[in-house]
Amino acid sequence: MALGLLGTGCGGADNGGSASDKKTGEVTFWSFVKGSDKVAEAFNRTHPGIKVHFESVPSGQEYYSKLTNAVKAGTVPDVAVIEYPQLPEFATQGELESLDKPLGSLVKSHFPASVSRLVELGGRTWGVPRDAAPLMLYYRKDFFKKNNIDVPKTWDEYRDMTVQVKKADSKARGGVMYTDNPGLLSALSWQAGARWFGTQKDAWKVSLDDAPSRKVADYWGGLARQGLVRSLSTLDPFWTSVQQNRTVAYVCASWCAGSQQATVPDQSGKWSVAPVPTWDGKPASAMYGGSSFVIPKGARNSGAAAEFIKWITTDPAGMKAWVFDGTSSMFPADPRLVPVAKAAFPTGYFGGQDVYAVGSKSYGAVVPDWTWGPVMGTTNTALTDGLPKVAEGNVKLSDVLTGAQRATVEDIKHRGMKVAP
């Protein structure tokens, strides 16, 4: 069953152990995650038997193409970062070492099921979680107070809030629909109970346009058509809208706290965070982002690589190395390390509010049983191609999901994997 899910492209993926048990020597480390250089330096200071050489790489598809090419050429690093949505694709193509032997028990003992299942496929462990990215609502508390707007607890109340925001200031909006990144749409579908991917015996199940996803798409597509949320890219246009007081509330993940205080420092003290609204008022959340560390197929020193991965994902000293300067609001995937990250993050920007307390409740409310698919590059491309058309009013967001469903199924079959009817 596991081999059927992993498909025909995974020659060598049946290797149950790592290539080397040696826990000394040199380790090459590829990452685009902020602070990776400092983490490598801290590890080297405290682990004289291992020397980590950090190499900064670009984020996004350019990086994943680089990593795939390195596997083919036999020039892989010993440790690499892979975001959760992309990990199954690398596993199904046979581009990762199985971590069952060196780190499988660590993953099972340190991480909640909602995140550990994101690095497991076909009964094997392929990565170790670094951070979670629980959803939260960010809002301008001064704007809300001035205009007597309540913080929404349900999506019905959220719609009412966007109406009130626009009425209070015709240039302001209480939300954003991103036109270049499907990550938030994925997270909101997950929160609503969608199951975009699953398995049935030796086949993949694909349900990008299931009922919960269509409900989310109709809701956000409607807000966009009515001009109640602003359609923007996730890069400069979004942060510019925040700086210009044109976005006064938005849904994001825990990492936005650090990004916001770094990007819009002059609004210190004006913002607060709250639990993300839900459909029925009961706690429910999902993850928007998050990353893991893997050992690529063909790594020369996977034994020492496993020691490095263990330290940077589950050791308190490793977590301190990630967040010691206080500029990151990374939420550790290992709940035992949350106090470490919390202690490093300054509270002044959010008026003394404990943003990690909100994040912890959100993390605990993540809806279980979400699985990422084996061709997320294709899935995300299909979604991203359609999002600008939704913003322009030419298509419905639910129709974009249906198009992505077709493209995903076709690519899974093309790669030699089975699709359940």
C-alpha positions as semicolon CSV with decimal commas, in nm:
position;residue;x (nm);y (nm);z (nm)
1;M;0,000;0,000;0,000
2;A;0,277;0,243;0,094
3;L;0,468;0,172;-0,224
4;G;0,156;0,228;-0,431
5;L;0,107;0,570;-0,273
6;L;0,469;0,662;-0,333
7;G;0,434;0,579;-0,700
8;T;0,676;0,463;-0,966
9;G;0,918;0,753;-0,941
10;C;1,057;0,662;-0,601
11;G;1,336;0,424;-0,676
12;G;1,518;0,382;-0,347
13;A;1,239;0,530;-0,134
14;D;1,207;0,186;0,024
15;N;1,526;0,245;0,218
16;G;1,414;0,216;0,580
17;G;1,724;0,366;0,738
18;S;1,963;0,654;0,682
19;A;2,271;0,631;0,464
20;S;2,514;0,666;0,753
21;D;2,504;0,616;1,130
22;K;2,815;0,827;1,187
23;K;2,738;1,126;1,410
24;T;3,047;1,333;1,343
25;G;3,198;1,520;1,051
26;E;3,080;1,795;0,817
27;V;2,718;1,877;0,732
28;T;2,596;2,101;0,451
29;F;2,276;2,287;0,539
30;W;2,042;2,456;0,288
31;S;1,773;2,691;0,415
32;F;1,584;3,008;0,331
33;V;1,438;3,038;0,683
34;K;1,531;3,354;0,871
35;G;1,793;3,291;1,137
36;S;1,931;2,972;0,984
37;D;2,284;3,115;0,979
38;K;2,267;3,195;1,351
39;V;2,136;2,849;1,431
40;A;2,422;2,685;1,243
41;E;2,673;2,903;1,430
42;A;2,519;2,818;1,767
43;F;2,522;2,446;1,690
44;N;2,887;2,457;1,587
45;R;2,983;2,627;1,912
46;T;2,826;2,351;2,121
47;H;2,892;2,042;1,906
48;P;3,266;2,025;1,835
49;G;3,237;1,686;1,663
50;I;3,015;1,821;1,384
51;K;3,079;2,117;1,154
52;V;2,769;2,263;0,985
53;H;2,822;2,467;0,668
54;F;2,518;2,688;0,605
55;E;2,423;2,788;0,251
56;S;2,144;3,043;0,196
57;V;1,902;2,948;-0,083
58;P;1,611;3,132;-0,246
59;S;1,258;3,055;-0,131
60;G;0,969;2,940;-0,346
61;Q;0,970;2,724;-0,656
62;E;1,321;2,830;-0,753
63;Y;1,453;2,660;-0,441
64;Y;1,253;2,341;-0,487
65;S;1,372;2,310;-0,846
66;K;1,729;2,360;-0,723
67;L;1,688;2,083;-0,465
68;T;1,537;1,841;-0,717
69;N;1,821;1,907;-0,959
70;A;2,074;1,851;-0,682
71;V;1,924;1,508;-0,609
72;K;1,951;1,414;-0,976
73;A;2,309;1,541;-0,997
74;G;2,421;1,383;-0,670
75;T;2,514;1,719;-0,519
76;V;2,258;1,738;-0,240
77;P;2,307;1,903;0,099
78;D;2,290;1,687;0,410
79;V;2,003;1,890;0,558
80;A;1,741;2,093;0,373
81;V;1,427;2,285;0,464
82;I;1,099;2,183;0,301
83;E;0,761;2,340;0,374
84;Y;0,481;2,101;0,466
85;P;0,282;2,129;0,142
86;Q;0,588;2,041;-0,069
87;L;0,716;1,751;0,140
88;P;0,489;1,475;-0,002
89;E;0,596;1,563;-0,354
90;F;0,963;1,509;-0,268
91;A;0,882;1,185;-0,085
92;T;0,674;1,043;-0,369
93;Q;0,951;1,118;-0,618
94;G;1,208;0,931;-0,408
95;E;1,412;1,241;-0,330
96;L;1,430;1,203;0,049
97;E;1,592;0,964;0,295
98;S;1,352;0,786;0,528
99;L;1,397;0,917;0,882
100;D;1,229;0,622;1,052
101;K;1,546;0,490;1,212
102;P;1,718;0,807;1,332
103;L;1,424;1,039;1,403
104;G;1,092;0,857;1,366
105;S;1,043;0,804;1,740
106;L;1,136;1,167;1,805
107;V;0,861;1,290;1,572
108;K;0,603;1,066;1,736
109;S;0,696;1,173;2,091
110;H;0,747;1,548;2,045
111;F;0,476;1,665;1,805
112;P;0,094;1,663;1,804
113;A;-0,076;1,441;1,547
114;S;-0,201;1,746;1,358
115;V;0,157;1,830;1,258
116;S;0,338;1,494;1,277
117;R;0,108;1,354;1,008
118;L;0,228;1,631;0,776
119;V;0,573;1,471;0,764
120;E;0,456;1,110;0,747
121;L;0,353;0,926;0,432
122;G;0,315;0,560;0,344
123;G;0,387;0,460;0,702
124;R;0,723;0,636;0,707
125;T;0,868;0,959;0,846
126;W;1,026;1,191;0,591
127;G;1,088;1,512;0,785
128;V;1,100;1,668;1,132
129;P;0,866;1,964;1,197
130;R;1,024;2,299;1,278
131;D;0,736;2,539;1,320
132;A;0,361;2,540;1,314
133;A;0,164;2,830;1,174
134;P;-0,173;2,846;1,352
135;L;-0,428;3,092;1,219
136;M;-0,503;3,415;1,403
137;L;-0,701;3,733;1,340
138;Y;-0,505;4,059;1,340
139;Y;-0,700;4,381;1,392
140;R;-0,649;4,752;1,462
141;K;-0,787;4,785;1,812
142;D;-0,784;5,166;1,795
143;F;-0,995;5,165;1,476
144;F;-1,236;4,907;1,619
145;K;-1,276;5,099;1,946
146;K;-1,326;5,435;1,775
147;N;-1,598;5,294;1,549
148;N;-1,763;5,061;1,803
149;I;-1,680;4,749;1,602
150;D;-1,676;4,416;1,785
151;V;-1,407;4,157;1,724
152;P;-1,580;3,881;1,524
153;K;-1,602;3,528;1,661
154;T;-1,786;3,371;1,369
155;W;-1,760;3,413;0,993
156;D;-2,107;3,569;0,988
157;E;-1,981;3,827;1,236
158;Y;-1,670;3,873;1,027
159;R;-1,881;3,966;0,725
160;D;-2,069;4,218;0,939
161;M;-1,735;4,357;1,057
162;T;-1,616;4,415;0,699
163;V;-1,937;4,606;0,626
164;Q;-1,885;4,825;0,934
165;V;-1,521;4,893;0,845
166;K;-1,608;5,008;0,495
167;K;-1,891;5,224;0,630
168;A;-1,661;5,385;0,887
169;D;-1,389;5,457;0,629
170;S;-1,457;5,409;0,261
171;K;-1,085;5,350;0,194
172;A;-1,040;5,091;0,470
173;R;-1,112;4,718;0,452
174;G;-1,141;4,446;0,713
175;G;-0,973;4,170;0,516
176;V;-0,767;4,063;0,218
177;M;-0,804;3,800;-0,053
178;Y;-0,459;3,722;-0,186
179;T;-0,420;3,703;-0,562
180;D;-0,081;3,533;-0,576
181;N;-0,078;3,282;-0,292
182;P;-0,331;3,002;-0,231
183;G;-0,193;2,926;0,115
184;L;-0,463;3,113;0,306
185;L;-0,740;2,958;0,095
186;S;-0,595;2,616;0,176
187;A;-0,584;2,696;0,548
188;L;-0,939;2,831;0,560
189;S;-1,066;2,524;0,374
190;W;-0,879;2,304;0,621
191;Q;-1,035;2,494;0,911
192;A;-1,383;2,444;0,762
193;G;-1,337;2,066;0,761
194;A;-1,222;2,013;0,403
195;R;-1,005;1,715;0,312
196;W;-0,824;1,808;-0,005
197;F;-0,619;1,488;-0,004
198;G;-0,643;1,147;0,152
199;T;-0,564;0,786;0,077
200;Q;-0,778;0,485;-0,007
201;K;-0,579;0,161;-0,005
202;D;-0,301;0,225;-0,260
203;A;-0,462;0,530;-0,425
204;W;-0,481;0,904;-0,363
205;K;-0,814;1,070;-0,299
206;V;-0,844;1,427;-0,430
207;S;-1,127;1,656;-0,317
208;L;-1,022;2,016;-0,371
209;D;-1,379;2,118;-0,447
210;D;-1,556;1,934;-0,165
211;A;-1,848;2,097;0,015
212;P;-1,647;2,272;0,292
213;S;-1,403;2,414;0,036
214;R;-1,683;2,543;-0,184
215;K;-1,844;2,705;0,120
216;V;-1,519;2,888;0,195
217;A;-1,473;2,983;-0,171
218;D;-1,826;3,118;-0,206
219;Y;-1,785;3,317;0,117
220;W;-1,453;3,482;0,028
221;G;-1,540;3,521;-0,336
222;G;-1,856;3,701;-0,227
223;L;-1,664;3,935;0,004
224;A;-1,429;4,019;-0,282
225;R;-1,708;4,081;-0,535
226;Q;-1,886;4,310;-0,288
227;G;-1,569;4,507;-0,225
228;L;-1,569;4,419;0,145
229;V;-1,215;4,281;0,134
230;R;-0,929;4,400;-0,081
231;S;-0,770;4,178;-0,347
232;L;-0,392;4,216;-0,318
233;S;-0,069;4,027;-0,361
234;T;0,104;3,908;-0,046
235;L;0,416;4,115;-0,105
236;D;0,453;4,493;-0,098
237;P;0,092;4,583;-0,192
238;F;-0,041;4,412;0,120
239;W;0,201;4,574;0,364
240;T;0,157;4,910;0,192
241;S;-0,218;4,882;0,252
242;V;-0,149;4,821;0,622
243;Q;0,089;5,117;0,640
244;Q;-0,169;5,342;0,473
245;N;-0,447;5,239;0,715
246;R;-0,636;5,071;0,432
247;T;-0,622;4,723;0,584
248;V;-0,736;4,731;0,946
249;A;-0,799;4,359;0,996
250;Y;-0,678;4,043;0,828
251;V;-0,642;3,670;0,880
252;C;-0,289;3,534;0,893
253;A;-0,074;3,292;1,089
254;S;0,144;3,332;1,396
255;W;0,444;3,439;1,188
256;C;0,267;3,760;1,084
257;A;0,323;3,907;1,430
258;G;0,697;3,932;1,373
259;S;0,658;4,034;1,011
260;Q;0,419;4,313;1,099
261;Q;0,623;4,473;1,373
262;A;0,928;4,461;1,146
263;T;0,745;4,602;0,843
264;V;0,508;4,854;1,003
265;P;0,691;4,965;1,319
266;D;0,515;5,301;1,341
267;Q;0,183;5,132;1,427
268;S;0,317;4,988;1,750
269;G;0,051;4,964;2,019
270;K;-0,239;4,988;1,772
271;W;-0,281;4,619;1,691
272;S;-0,415;4,313;1,872
273;V;-0,463;3,948;1,784
274;A;-0,762;3,724;1,842
275;P;-0,868;3,369;1,763
276;V;-0,961;3,319;1,400
277;P;-1,341;3,325;1,346
278;T;-1,516;2,991;1,298
279;W;-1,832;2,879;1,124
280;D;-2,018;2,772;1,437
281;G;-1,842;2,974;1,707
282;K;-1,659;2,669;1,842
283;P;-1,276;2,666;1,838
284;A;-1,134;2,545;1,508
285;S;-0,812;2,634;1,334
286;A;-0,558;2,527;1,074
287;M;-0,203;2,606;0,969
288;Y;-0,102;2,868;0,712
289;G;0,258;2,776;0,637
290;G;0,514;2,591;0,843
291;S;0,830;2,402;0,756
292;S;1,025;2,087;0,829
293;F;1,381;1,965;0,788
294;V;1,473;1,666;0,575
295;I;1,774;1,463;0,464
296;P;1,778;1,457;0,083
297;K;1,843;1,131;-0,099
298;G;2,217;1,082;-0,144
299;A;2,328;1,288;0,157
300;R;2,688;1,209;0,246
301;N;2,661;1,244;0,624
302;S;2,303;1,169;0,725
303;G;2,404;1,047;1,072
304;A;2,543;1,387;1,174
305;A;2,261;1,554;0,979
306;A;2,006;1,378;1,200
307;E;2,182;1,508;1,512
308;F;2,167;1,863;1,376
309;I;1,798;1,832;1,284
310;K;1,714;1,696;1,629
311;W;1,885;1,990;1,800
312;I;1,728;2,266;1,589
313;T;1,374;2,128;1,619
314;T;1,339;1,989;1,973
315;D;1,621;2,123;2,192
316;P;1,553;2,439;2,399
317;A;1,900;2,569;2,313
318;G;1,823;2,517;1,946
319;M;1,498;2,710;1,975
320;K;1,674;2,996;2,153
321;A;1,916;3,014;1,862
322;W;1,621;3,065;1,623
323;V;1,451;3,342;1,820
324;F;1,714;3,499;2,045
325;D;1,704;3,840;1,874
326;G;1,328;3,875;1,924
327;T;1,248;3,965;1,562
328;S;1,078;3,636;1,478
329;S;0,737;3,522;1,603
330;M;0,798;3,165;1,492
331;F;0,561;2,925;1,667
332;P;0,748;2,602;1,751
333;A;0,588;2,282;1,629
334;D;0,707;2,120;1,954
335;P;0,466;2,257;2,218
336;R;0,734;2,221;2,489
337;L;0,939;2,490;2,318
338;V;0,664;2,754;2,303
339;P;0,772;2,915;2,634
340;V;1,123;2,956;2,493
341;A;0,999;3,139;2,185
342;K;0,752;3,342;2,390
343;A;1,026;3,466;2,621
344;A;1,224;3,596;2,324
345;F;0,940;3,782;2,154
346;P;0,883;4,144;2,268
347;T;0,525;4,230;2,361
348;G;0,534;4,607;2,317
349;Y;0,408;4,617;1,959
350;F;0,085;4,443;2,053
351;G;0,035;4,651;2,364
352;G;0,168;4,388;2,602
353;Q;-0,065;4,119;2,472
354;D;0,058;3,760;2,494
355;V;0,034;3,666;2,126
356;Y;0,176;3,321;2,202
357;A;-0,118;3,247;2,429
358;V;-0,354;3,313;2,139
359;G;-0,131;3,105;1,913
360;S;-0,128;2,815;2,158
361;K;-0,507;2,802;2,170
362;S;-0,517;2,814;1,792
363;Y;-0,259;2,538;1,762
364;G;-0,458;2,323;2,000
365;A;-0,771;2,376;1,791
366;V;-0,616;2,274;1,457
367;V;-0,861;2,042;1,282
368;P;-0,699;1,696;1,261
369;D;-0,644;1,463;0,964
370;W;-0,530;1,713;0,703
371;T;-0,296;1,570;0,438
372;W;-0,104;1,753;0,165
373;G;-0,100;1,603;-0,182
374;P;0,181;1,456;-0,391
375;V;0,184;1,724;-0,664
376;M;0,132;2,048;-0,473
377;G;0,342;2,239;-0,724
378;T;0,081;2,164;-0,988
379;T;-0,208;2,221;-0,745
380;N;-0,080;2,559;-0,629
381;T;0,000;2,673;-0,982
382;A;-0,356;2,598;-1,095
383;L;-0,498;2,787;-0,797
384;T;-0,265;3,083;-0,836
385;D;-0,346;3,114;-1,207
386;G;-0,714;3,152;-1,120
387;L;-0,700;3,390;-0,823
388;P;-0,644;3,710;-1,025
389;K;-0,945;3,621;-1,241
390;V;-1,158;3,599;-0,927
391;A;-1,036;3,944;-0,822
392;E;-1,127;4,077;-1,166
393;G;-1,477;3,929;-1,135
394;N;-1,439;3,697;-1,434
395;V;-1,472;3,361;-1,254
396;K;-1,598;3,223;-0,924
397;L;-1,348;3,108;-0,666
398;S;-1,527;2,773;-0,643
399;D;-1,467;2,723;-1,016
400;V;-1,096;2,781;-0,959
401;L;-1,101;2,493;-0,711
402;T;-1,265;2,269;-0,969
403;G;-1,000;2,357;-1,226
404;A;-0,725;2,281;-0,976
405;Q;-0,894;1,948;-0,901
406;R;-0,872;1,846;-1,268
407;A;-0,509;1,957;-1,305
408;T;-0,407;1,775;-0,987
409;V;-0,573;1,445;-1,080
410;E;-0,417;1,454;-1,426
411;D;-0,067;1,510;-1,287
412;I;-0,097;1,238;-1,022
413;K;-0,190;0,989;-1,294
414;H;0,086;1,120;-1,519
415;R;0,342;1,044;-1,248
416;G;0,228;0,685;-1,225
417;M;0,027;0,704;-0,903
418;K;-0,329;0,585;-0,862
419;V;-0,630;0,808;-0,799
420;A;-0,932;0,676;-0,613
421;P;-1,266;0,718;-0,793
